[in-house]
Amino acid sequence: MELSDQEIEDLVVKSQQGDQEAFGTLYDFFVTPIYRYIYYKVNKEHVEDLTETLFLKAWENIRKYKKRKNTTFKSWLYRIAHNLVVDHYRLHREHASLNPWISDKKKQADPIRRTQESLHNETLREAISRLKRNYQQVVILKFINDLSNKEISEILKKSEGSVRIMQFRALKALKSELADMGIKDYE
């Protein structure tokens, strides 16, 4: 399912008026990327609960959402997700646990390819987990969740210039971590 920005905003307005079906459409559209974001940030036994909590909070507070020049519904949801993850860390005092076993329906089920990818993912997961949290955040949002710099700046409440600088530094640190792990040319 693909929704334009205008279709998303129309569904938000209907949801703000109490239309549960419109909110259900928003849920269906955003649940996978939000789940993936949370999955890369916390231990897997907490992912479903946090995802469920996020959408419950979104439904309860949707009337408070207002489209602004630099805030989209998507960035509003990711901001809620970010805050839930931060609260989760405060409560559980655990370290970020990244998991490479996220289903991707676009990939073929070739066992050799999947094994090679899982080894690459495990190496990458380990390297990302060694980065500072803000670098982890930028790498996950940009390169795993495929968000734009504008969306990341909205989520992190930083300028796009700051986000680009953080990305540059995060990638440099990631390259260094991979080199320390004996990987020179990571694909």
N, C-alpha and C positions, 0 to 999 in steps of 0.2 A: 504494500500500500504506500502510495506517495501522496503527500499533502503539500500544497503550496503554503507560503507564509500567510496569505490572505485566508485560505481555508482553515488554517489553524486558528487564526484570530476569530473567525466566524464561529468556530466550534467553542472557543473560549467564551465568547459572548453568550452563546446558548447555554453553556455550562453554568455561567454566572447567574443565569435566569432559572437554574434548577434542572436543566435538561440532562438527565443521567445518561441517556443514549449518546449525546454529544461528548460527554466526558469519557464514556466508554471508548469512543473512537479515538480520542486523544490518548487514552491509556494504551490502546492497542498499538498506536503509532510510536509512542515513546517508551514503552516498557522494556523492549530489548536493549536499546542503547543505554538507558538508565541502569538496568540490571547489570550490563557489562561494565559500566563505570564503577558501580559499587563493588562488583565482583573483583575488580583489580585493586580495590582499596582495603578490603577487610577479609577476614577468614571466611571460607565459603559457608560455614554453618549459619552465618548471620546475614547473608546476602538477601535471601527471600524475605526475611522479616523487615530488613531495612527498606527494601524496594516497596513492600506492602505499606510500610509506615509512610514512605514518601508520598505515595499516591493518595493515601488517606489524608495526610496533611494538605496536599494540593487541593483535594476536593473540599475539605473544611475551610480552606483559605482562598479559594478561587475568586471570591468576590473582592478580595483585597488586591488581586493582581490588576495592574493598570499598564497597558502598553505605553512605553515611553520611547523616546528617540533611541536610546541605547540599551533597552531592555526588551527582550522577546520572551514569549512564553517558554521557549526551549531553555533559554539561559536562566529563567526563573526556576524551572524544574531542576536544572543542574546546580543552582545555588542551594536549593533545599537539600539536594543529595549531598553536596559538599558539607553543609551544616550538620546533617545527620551523621556523616562519617566522622566529623570532628567530635560530635557529642559521643559517638560510639567509642572513639579512642579515649575520651575522658573517662567513660564508665568502665571500659575493659582494659585500658592500659596495654593494648597489644600493639605489635608492630604490623606494618602493612604486609599483607600476604598477597602476592600476585599469583594468579593461576593461569597457565597457558591453555587449559582445556575448555575453552569456550567454543561452543558449537558455531560453525560458520557454514551455512548452507551453500555458499558459493564454492567451497573447496571440494575437490573430488575425494572419494573414499579410498584412494590408493594407499595401501598400508605402508609401503616403503616411503612414499612422500610424506605421509602423516607422521611416521617415526622420525624422519629427518626434521620435519617442521617442529615436532614436539621437542627434539633436542635443541634446536635453535631457540624455540620459545622458552625452554627452561633456562638456557644460558642468558637470554635477554631478560627474563623474569628476575633471575638472580642479580644481574647487573643493575636493573632498574631499582630493585629493592635496596641497593646500596647507596642510592642517590639521596640527597636531601629531600625532604617531603615536598617542598615547593617545586623542585625539579621533577619528582615523580609525577606530581599533579599535571604539570605542563606536558610531559611526555605522554601520559595516558590520555589526556584530553585531545591533544593534537594528533598523535600518531596511532593511537589505538581506537579512540572514538571518532577520529577524523573531523573534529570541530575546526571552524575557522578561527583566525586570530581574534576577530571581532567578538565571536561567541565566547572565546576563552577570556577575553578582557572583561566581558560582562559578568562571567561567572566568578572570576577572581577579583573583580573590582579593581582592576589595574588598567593602565592605558595600553593601547595596542603596541606602542613602542616598547613598553616594559615587558610585555608578553614576548615580543620578538627577541629581546635581549635575554630573557629567561630561557627561551627555547635554545638560543645559541649556546648559552652556558650549560644548559642541561645536556645538550647533545655532545658538547665537548667533554663534560664530566662522564657521560655514558661511554663515549669512545675510550676514555682513560680507564674506566672500570673494565671494559671489555679487554683492553690491552693487558691490564693487570691479571686478567683471567686467562691470558694466553691467546686471545682472539685478536688477530690483527685486522682482517678484512671481514667484518660481519655483514652478511647480506640480509 
